[in-house]
Amino acid sequence: MSARARAFDRFGTRSIATRLFLSAAFWSVLILLLAGVTLSAINRRSAEADFDQRLSVYVRALAANLGDPGDETHSNLGQLGETMFELPLSGWYWQITPLDGDPNDIRASRSLFAERLPRLTGEGVESEVGGIRRGYAVGPDDRRLRLVERDIETDDKHRYLVQVAASPEEVELDIQSFNVALEVTLAVLALALILSTVLQVRFGLRPLRQLGAGVAAIRQGDAERIEGEYPREIAPLANELNLLIVANREIVDRARTHVGNLAHALKTPLSVIVNEVSSPGAGEPDGLAAKVRDQVGIMRDQVTYYLDRARAAARSTVIGTVTDVRPVIDGLVRTFGKIYRDRDVVFEAELPDGLRFRGEKQDLEDLVGNLVDNAGKWASGRVRVTVETTNDPGELGPSALLIYVDDDGDGLDAEARGQVARRGRRLDESKPGSGLGLSIVTDLAGTYGGTFTLDESPLGGLRAVLRLPGSRTDFRPNPV
């Protein structure tokens, strides 16, 4: 992929606010730059035209006083009302050159100091209306001059080239002063436009931020539907999202009903089969009856396992369902403390207030309950449940829950830890159970997008680690 394509992709993934701001700022700055260049060019042309007009006045004054060197008019040529024409190499010059007489009979201002002005005709400058030529040339002292010249024909049919030149420093200073003022003005205007763009984008996208905050509140369980009034362009989207949430809940409710009906439909025939093979009239159980009872037990476990998975999958798709973690953990600790009281196993919990699980309460009880029950079976005398949050976004979003269940039993080596989570796998048949508990935890955690792993416990036994989607009660939507 080319660098240009990668840059375009990076720009395409930016937020709408950033895209709007960058686009508006780019075009605003570009337009201001073009406007600045245009205004600067117009001002330069206007300043040069005014300067040329001033020089043209001197040209006409000289043309009006043309005559032979011996005439009285010749003595009036220097009276132009500008003292700069009298100062040597002042930068202000005039020169009259005969075109049909002696080329050495040149009359010039005292400021020219025996120097000569170049001709614009030699520079390729075209004549304007009236035979006037305007342009820049290099004069005495290699100084850049603004030159205006004109071909004049007197009444006695003599032709002269009248030239007036002046240093454009005054014009350049005026132009430079204007450009500085223009740059400052455009910079202030650009800053004002950028600030107004920020305010405009922020105000214009506020309904979208409000909509996003509403969806986040539903996801966190702080609301059941999107509330508030929205502009015409966004209101249909908010309404469709509310309808989608309602439809989602209806589908989940129907799925739960069907799953419950299926559970009863399967468990009843299985109970009948067990009762028939175990009835007094059936006599002593033979090999076939025992085999039927074993297989029915396996079928029950399998039905329970997959129905629980189906229920969990249905519940996990409900948008906005949350469960407070502390009541569930405290309840499990108390319950299993009573169950394992005869073995003197102490159950304890360490977790902050305000944690919530983004899912059904029954699923959290199944997840943690299976792990606490398993830890109680193998613990020597202590089981500890610790819950904390992580700010690592990942796939679970912010405030993901990390639940640790530690025991002080014998623990398991790495190979055994990899086998124990398999469905129906039991490493010690002396302990009660079907071997489905940890596999249920693995599948149920995966249903919520979480993970379940086993590790060594700091208490010396086994540590079970659950990573689940969570939230805090102090959650606040993004400001709008």
C-alpha positions in Angstrom: 0.0 0.0 0.0 1.4 3.4 -0.9 2.1 6.1 1.6 -0.8 8.2 0.1 -3.2 5.3 0.5 -2.1 4.8 4.1 -2.5 8.5 4.9 -6.0 8.4 3.4 -6.9 5.3 5.5 -5.6 7.0 8.7 -7.7 10.1 7.9 -10.7 7.9 7.2 -10.6 6.4 10.6 -10.6 9.7 12.5 -13.6 10.9 14.3 -16.3 12.9 12.5 -15.5 16.0 14.6 -11.8 15.7 13.6 -12.7 15.2 10.0 -15.0 18.2 10.0 -12.5 20.4 11.8 -9.6 19.5 9.6 -11.6 20.0 6.5 -13.0 23.4 7.5 -9.7 24.6 8.8 -8.0 23.5 5.6 -10.4 25.3 3.3 -10.5 28.4 5.5 -6.8 28.7 5.6 -6.5 28.1 1.8 -9.2 30.7 1.0 -7.5 33.2 3.3 -4.1 32.5 1.6 -5.6 33.0 -1.8 -7.4 36.2 -0.6 -4.1 37.5 0.9 -2.2 36.9 -2.3 -4.9 38.5 -4.4 -5.2 41.6 -2.1 -1.4 42.0 -2.0 -1.2 41.8 -5.8 -4.1 44.4 -6.2 -2.4 46.7 -3.6 0.9 46.5 -5.4 -0.7 47.3 -8.8 -2.5 50.2 -7.2 0.6 51.6 -5.5 2.6 51.3 -8.7 -0.2 53.0 -10.7 -0.3 55.9 -8.2 3.5 56.2 -8.4 3.5 56.0 -12.2 0.8 58.7 -12.2 3.0 60.9 -10.2 6.0 60.3 -12.6 3.7 60.9 -15.6 2.9 64.4 -14.2 6.6 65.2 -14.3 6.8 63.8 -17.9 4.0 66.1 -19.0 5.6 69.1 -17.2 8.9 68.4 -19.1 7.1 67.9 -22.4 5.3 71.2 -21.9 8.7 73.0 -21.6 10.5 71.4 -24.5 12.5 73.6 -26.8 15.9 74.3 -28.2 18.7 74.6 -25.7 18.9 78.3 -26.4 15.2 79.0 -25.8 13.8 80.4 -22.6 11.8 77.3 -22.0 15.0 75.3 -21.7 15.8 77.2 -18.4 12.5 76.1 -16.9 13.1 72.4 -17.3 14.5 72.0 -13.9 11.6 73.7 -12.2 9.5 70.7 -11.4 8.9 71.4 -7.7 10.9 68.4 -6.5 14.2 69.1 -4.8 15.3 65.5 -5.2 16.0 66.2 -8.9 18.7 68.7 -7.8 20.6 66.3 -5.4 23.3 64.1 -7.0 22.3 60.5 -7.4 19.3 61.0 -5.2 17.3 58.3 -7.0 15.1 60.9 -8.7 16.0 61.7 -12.3 14.7 63.1 -15.6 16.3 63.0 -19.0 15.4 64.4 -22.4 17.0 62.7 -25.4 16.6 64.1 -29.0 15.5 61.3 -31.4 16.1 63.2 -34.7 18.9 65.4 -33.7 22.3 65.2 -32.1 22.1 62.2 -29.8 24.7 63.8 -27.5 22.5 66.8 -27.0 20.9 65.3 -23.9 19.4 67.4 -21.2 19.1 65.9 -17.8 18.5 66.7 -14.1 21.4 67.6 -11.9 20.8 64.5 -9.8 21.8 62.3 -12.7 25.3 63.6 -12.3 26.6 62.9 -15.9 25.0 59.5 -15.8 22.5 58.3 -18.4 19.1 56.6 -18.0 18.5 53.3 -19.8 15.7 53.1 -22.4 12.6 50.8 -21.8 12.5 50.2 -25.6 15.7 48.3 -25.2 14.1 46.2 -22.4 11.2 45.2 -24.7 8.5 47.2 -22.9 5.5 47.9 -25.2 4.1 51.4 -25.5 0.7 52.1 -24.1 -1.9 54.5 -25.4 -0.2 57.9 -26.0 3.2 56.4 -26.4 3.9 56.0 -22.7 6.1 53.1 -21.5 6.3 52.1 -17.8 8.6 49.6 -16.2 11.6 48.9 -14.0 15.2 49.4 -15.0 18.7 49.6 -13.4 20.0 53.1 -13.2 23.0 54.8 -11.7 24.7 53.1 -8.7 23.0 49.9 -9.9 19.9 51.1 -8.2 16.5 49.7 -9.2 14.3 52.5 -10.7 10.7 52.9 -11.7 10.9 54.5 -15.1 8.2 56.3 -17.2 9.1 57.5 -20.7 7.3 59.0 -23.6 8.0 60.0 -27.2 7.2 63.7 -27.7 6.9 65.6 -31.0 7.2 69.4 -30.7 5.5 72.0 -32.8 8.7 72.4 -34.9 8.5 68.7 -35.8 11.4 67.6 -33.5 11.0 64.4 -31.7 12.3 63.8 -28.1 12.3 60.9 -25.6 11.3 62.3 -22.2 12.1 60.0 -19.3 11.4 60.4 -15.5 12.7 57.8 -13.1 12.5 57.4 -9.3 13.5 54.9 -6.7 10.5 52.7 -5.8 11.7 52.4 -2.2 8.8 54.6 -1.0 6.4 52.4 -2.8 8.0 49.2 -1.6 7.8 50.4 2.0 4.1 51.2 1.6 3.5 47.8 0.0 5.5 46.1 2.8 3.6 48.0 5.5 0.3 47.0 3.8 1.4 43.3 3.5 2.3 43.2 7.2 -1.1 44.7 8.2 -2.7 42.2 5.8 -0.9 39.2 7.3 -1.8 40.2 10.8 -5.4 40.8 9.8 -5.7 37.4 8.0 -3.9 35.6 10.8 -6.4 37.0 13.3 -9.3 36.2 10.9 -7.9 32.6 10.5 -7.7 32.1 14.2 -11.2 33.4 14.6 -12.5 31.1 11.9 -10.7 28.1 13.4 -12.2 28.9 16.9 -15.6 29.4 15.3 -15.2 26.0 13.5 -14.4 24.3 16.8 -17.5 25.8 18.4 -19.6 25.0 15.3 -18.4 21.4 15.1 -18.8 20.9 18.9 -22.3 22.4 18.8 -23.3 20.6 15.6 -22.1 17.2 16.8 -23.5 17.5 20.3 -26.6 15.4 19.5 -24.3 12.6 18.3 -22.3 12.7 21.5 -25.6 12.7 23.4 -26.7 9.7 21.4 -23.4 7.9 22.1 -23.7 8.7 25.8 -27.2 7.2 25.8 -26.0 4.0 24.1 -23.1 3.8 26.6 -25.6 4.2 29.5 -27.7 1.4 28.2 -24.6 -0.8 27.8 -23.6 0.0 31.3 -27.0 -0.7 32.7 -27.8 2.9 33.7 -30.7 3.2 31.4 -33.2 0.9 29.5 -33.7 3.1 26.5 -32.4 6.2 24.7 -34.0 9.3 26.2 -34.1 12.9 25.0 -35.0 15.0 22.0 -32.9 14.8 18.9 -32.7 16.8 15.6 -34.7 15.5 12.6 -31.6 13.9 11.1 -30.8 11.8 14.2 -34.2 11.2 15.7 -35.0 8.3 13.4 -31.7 6.6 14.4 -32.5 7.0 18.1 -36.0 5.6 17.5 -34.6 2.6 15.6 -32.1 1.9 18.3 -34.9 1.9 20.9 -36.9 -0.5 18.7 -33.9 -2.7 18.3 -33.4 -2.9 22.1 -37.1 -3.9 22.5 -36.9 -6.5 19.8 -33.7 -7.9 21.3 -35.4 -8.4 24.6 -38.4 -10.0 23.0 -36.2 -12.4 21.1 -34.3 -13.3 24.3 -37.5 -13.8 26.2 -38.8 -16.2 23.5 -35.5 -18.0 23.5 -35.7 -18.5 27.2 -39.2 -19.8 27.0 -38.2 -22.3 24.3 -35.2 -23.4 26.2 -37.3 -24.0 29.3 -39.8 -26.0 27.4 -37.1 -28.1 25.8 -35.6 -28.8 29.3 -38.9 -30.1 30.6 -39.6 -32.0 27.4 -36.3 -33.9 27.7 -36.1 -34.3 31.4 -39.5 -35.9 31.8 -38.9 -38.8 29.4 -35.5 -39.4 31.0 -37.1 -39.5 34.5 -39.6 -42.0 33.2 -36.9 -44.2 31.8 -35.0 -44.1 35.1 -38.2 -44.9 37.1 -39.0 -47.8 34.8 -35.6 -49.5 35.1 -35.6 -48.8 38.9 -39.2 -49.9 39.7 -39.7 -52.8 42.1 -41.4 -54.8 39.4 -38.3 -54.8 37.3 -36.6 -57.1 39.8 -32.9 -57.1 40.5 -31.0 -54.7 38.3 -29.3 -56.5 35.5 -26.4 -55.3 33.3 -28.8 -53.7 30.9 -30.7 -51.7 33.5 -27.5 -50.5 35.1 -26.2 -49.5 31.7 -29.5 -47.6 31.0 -29.2 -45.8 34.3 -25.6 -44.8 33.6 -26.4 -43.5 30.1 -29.5 -41.7 31.3 -27.3 -40.0 33.9 -24.8 -39.0 31.2 -27.7 -37.7 29.1 -29.1 -35.7 32.0 -25.7 -34.1 32.5 -25.3 -33.4 28.8 -28.8 -31.9 28.6 -28.2 -29.7 31.6 -24.9 -28.6 30.3 -26.1 -27.6 26.8 -29.3 -26.1 28.1 -27.3 -24.0 30.5 -25.1 -22.9 27.6 -28.2 -22.0 25.6 -29.7 -20.0 28.5 -26.4 -18.2 29.0 -26.1 -17.4 25.3 -29.6 -16.0 25.3 -29.0 -14.0 28.4 -25.7 -12.6 27.3 -27.3 -11.0 24.2 -29.6 -8.8 26.4 -28.4 -5.2 26.0 -27.9 -3.3 29.2 -28.2 -6.1 31.8 -25.9 -5.6 34.7 -25.4 -7.3 38.1 -23.8 -5.9 41.3 -20.8 -8.1 42.1 -20.5 -7.7 45.9 -23.9 -9.2 46.9 -23.3 -12.3 44.6 -19.7 -12.9 46.0 -20.8 -12.4 49.6 -23.7 -14.7 49.2 -21.5 -17.5 47.6 -18.9 -17.1 50.4 -21.5 -17.5 53.1 -23.2 -20.4 51.3 -20.1 -22.4 50.7 -18.8 -21.5 54.2 -21.8 -23.4 55.6 -21.4 -26.3 53.1 -17.8 -26.9 54.0 -18.1 -26.1 57.7 -17.4 -29.7 58.7 -14.0 -29.5 57.0 -13.1 -26.2 58.7 -12.6 -24.4 55.3 -12.6 -20.6 55.7 -14.0 -18.7 52.8 -13.2 -15.0 52.4 -13.7 -12.2 49.8 -11.8 -9.1 49.0 -13.4 -6.6 46.5 -14.1 -2.9 46.3 -17.7 -1.5 46.3 -19.3 -0.4 43.1 -18.3 -3.2 40.8 -20.8 -4.6 38.4 -20.9 -7.5 36.0 -22.4 -6.8 32.5 -24.5 -9.8 32.4 -27.1 -11.9 34.3 -26.9 -12.5 38.0 -27.5 -16.3 37.5 -24.6 -16.5 35.1 -22.2 -14.7 37.6 -23.4 -17.1 40.3 -22.7 -20.1 38.0 -19.3 -18.8 37.0 -18.0 -17.9 40.5 -20.0 -20.6 42.3 -18.4 -23.4 40.2 -14.9 -22.1 40.9 -15.5 -21.5 44.7 -17.1 -25.0 45.0 -14.1 -26.6 43.2 -11.7 -24.6 45.4 -13.6 -25.8 48.5 -13.3 -29.4 47.5 -9.5 -29.2 47.2 -8.6 -26.6 49.8 -6.8 -27.5 53.0 -8.4 -24.8 55.0 -8.7 -21.5 53.1 -10.4 -20.2 50.0 -10.1 -16.5 49.0 -12.1 -14.7 46.3 -10.5 -11.4 45.0 -12.1 -9.1 42.5 -10.5 -6.1 40.8 -10.8 -4.0 37.7 -8.5 -3.3 34.8 -8.4 -0.2 32.6 -7.0 -2.2 29.7 -9.8 -1.6 27.0 -9.3 -4.9 25.0 -12.3 -6.6 23.7 -14.2 -6.3 27.0 -14.1 -2.6 27.1 -13.0 -0.4 30.1 -13.5 -1.6 33.7 -13.2 -5.3 32.9 -13.5 -7.6 35.9 -10.7 -9.8 37.1 -11.9 -12.4 39.5 -9.3 -14.6 41.3 -10.3 -17.7 43.3 -7.4 -19.1 45.3 -7.1 -22.1 47.5 -4.3 -23.5 49.7 -4.6 -27.1 48.5 -2.1 -29.2 46.7 -2.6 -27.4 43.3 -1.9 -28.8 39.9 1.0 -28.9 37.5 0.9 -27.1 34.2 -0.1 -30.3 32.2 -2.9 -31.1 34.6 -4.2 -27.5 34.5 -4.5 -27.8 30.8 -6.6 -31.0 31.0 -8.9 -30.1 33.9 -11.0 -27.6 32.0 -12.0 -30.1 29.3 -15.6 -31.1 29.4 -16.2 -34.1 31.7 -12.6 -34.4 32.6 -12.0 -35.4 36.3 -8.5 -36.0 37.6 -9.7 -37.5 40.9 -12.8 -39.7 40.9 -12.9 -39.6 44.7 -14.4 -36.1 44.7 -18.1 -35.8 43.9 -19.2 -34.2 40.7 -19.8 -34.8 37.0 -16.6 -33.1 35.7 -18.6 -30.4 33.8 -18.1 -27.5 36.3 -15.0 -26.0 34.9 -15.9 -26.6 31.3 -19.2 -24.8 32.0 -17.1 -21.9 33.4 -14.9 -21.9 30.3 -17.9 -21.9 27.8 -19.9 -19.4 29.9 -17.0 -17.0 30.2 -16.5 -17.3 26.4 -20.1 -16.5 25.8 -19.6 -13.1 27.4 -16.3 -12.6 25.5 -14.3 -13.3 28.6 -11.6 -15.8 29.5 -10.9 -18.5 32.2 -7.4 -19.7 33.1 -5.7 -21.6 35.8 -2.5 -20.7 37.5 -0.5 -21.2 40.7 -2.0 -19.5 43.7 -0.1 -17.4 46.2 -1.8 -19.4 48.9 0.1 -22.5 47.6 -2.7 -24.2 45.8 -4.6 -23.5 42.6 -5.7 -20.1 41.3 -8.6 -19.7 38.9 -8.7 -16.4 37.0 -11.9 -15.1 35.4 -11.9 -12.1 33.0 -15.4 -10.7 32.4 -17.0 -7.5 31.1 -17.8 -5.1 34.0 -18.5 -1.6 34.9 -18.5 0.7 37.9 -21.4 2.5 39.5 -19.5 5.7 39.3 -19.6 5.5 35.5 -20.4 8.8 33.8 -21.2 9.1 30.1 -19.0 11.4 28.0 -19.9 15.0 28.5 -22.2 16.5 26.0 
